[in-house]
Amino acid sequence: MEEHRKIKEGFLGQKMIVLTPNIRQDIRNNPLINSFYLTAIGFYPHALGHDRERLTGSPEFILLYCIDGEGTIELDKRIYILKANTFFIIPKNTAHRYYSSAKNPWTIYWLHFSGTNSRRIYERSIVEGEHQVHAIPFEEYRIHQFDQIYSILEHSFSSREMEIMNFRLLDFVTSLIYYKERNPAVYSQDTISNSIAFMKDSLDKKLSVNEFADQQRISLSHYLRTFKHKTGISPNAYFNQLKIQYSCQYLYFTDKSIKEICLKLGIDDQYYFSRLFSKLIGMSPSEYRKKHKK
């Protein structure tokens, strides 16, 4: 691997562990953790002069999590500024450079990860095909989790320790990547979350996708694209899923007839409802009631 270090790394209070090839091989042979695993980890506080360039990239993905100060990442002929409470993942085998600010040097937690699922995890940090610096609120538990990972590595490299360490690693990394999904109450004020809330309040109505877009005051094409990106399905499919979820509650907790349930859900055709229910639940409404009703 061709690489260049601007200066010798060494910062007061720094921590760094790099797993040796034999330990990495043991991890690759372990089916519990070989899909996503750590190869190196470190903490650089107030890292004045930190400057790293890899002309042919790294064989692993690199996560940089800044908690103070700032620095710069150069990747694919673009500049990304990493400030306090932000993170960025550098793809493997891609030329890059990152360096700390001279005036306000960063404090970073960093790690290298690999494994058969590593690219899939990395791709979850991509937004509409573009790399992005992600801003996240500081949470003490995340630092505690990083310290636990590091502490395990200081203690032992046995198979069981490597398993729990990598389980914690996956949770640490995904707590960054899925920070919005893990804190829905904090990050629920986006267009699609508002639209879903509107759907839940309108289950007794028969609404079109145009009406959903109009309610959010955005174009139909933008609404469809954004909704599919966030939920993985179309607005109509999501609305139908909500209706069927609520119909299950009616079937379980009440003695309402199918006709009455359809009226509650804004569905005119009982046969359509039964077909939709069977498609999503795997059995007819009457079978569901018979199976689950106490």
Secondary structure, 3 states (H helix, E strand, C coil): CCCEECCCCCCCCCEEEECCHHHHHHHHCCCCCCCCEEEEEEEECCCCCCEEEECCCCCCEEEEEEEECEEEEEECCEEEEEECCEEEEECCCCCEEEEECCCCECEEEEEEEECCCHHHHHHCCCECCECCCEECCCCHHHHHHHHHHHHHHHHCCCHHHHHHHHHHHHHHHHHHHCHHHHCCCCCCCCHHHHHHHHHHCCCCCCCCHHHHHHHHCCCHHHHHHHHHHHHCCCHHHHHHHHHHHHHHHHHHHCCCCHHHHHHHCCCCCHHHHHHHHHHHHCCCHHHHHHHHCC
